[in-house]
Amino acid sequence: MTRYMIAFDDGDMTFPAEDLPDVATAAQAVVQDARRAGVWVFGAGLEHQDPSVVATDGNVTDGPYPESKEHLGGFAVVDVPSREAALEWAAKIAVACRCAQQVFELLPDPTA
């Protein structure tokens, strides 16, 4: 099995604020489906904020690089047999969250 990160930009969530309870319920239903299917590893939404950037010399600056306009809004990690399966879960999340999802294959754990 291979792990994939399914993520979205927080700017992509453009539904009306009053729809948030329905979106949250739908997203939790997908999480429960993924748990029942045995593919759920971890997921979280991120508080909208500019990240702190730690340079290789240890210096810390606030905020993303100036040219960056995107902020990660949330992500899920699934462990599935194929990219196609990851895309199927991403589609379910996209429908539930009402926003496009990006799918990234994670490198294997070298200690596993």
Buried (B, 14 or more C-beta within 10 A) or exposed (E): EBBBBBBBBBEBBEEEEEEEEEBEEBBEEBBEBBEEEEBBBEBEBEEEEEEEEEEEEEEEEEEBEEEEEEBBBBBBBBBBEEEEBBBEBBBBBBEBBBBEBEBEEEEEEEEE
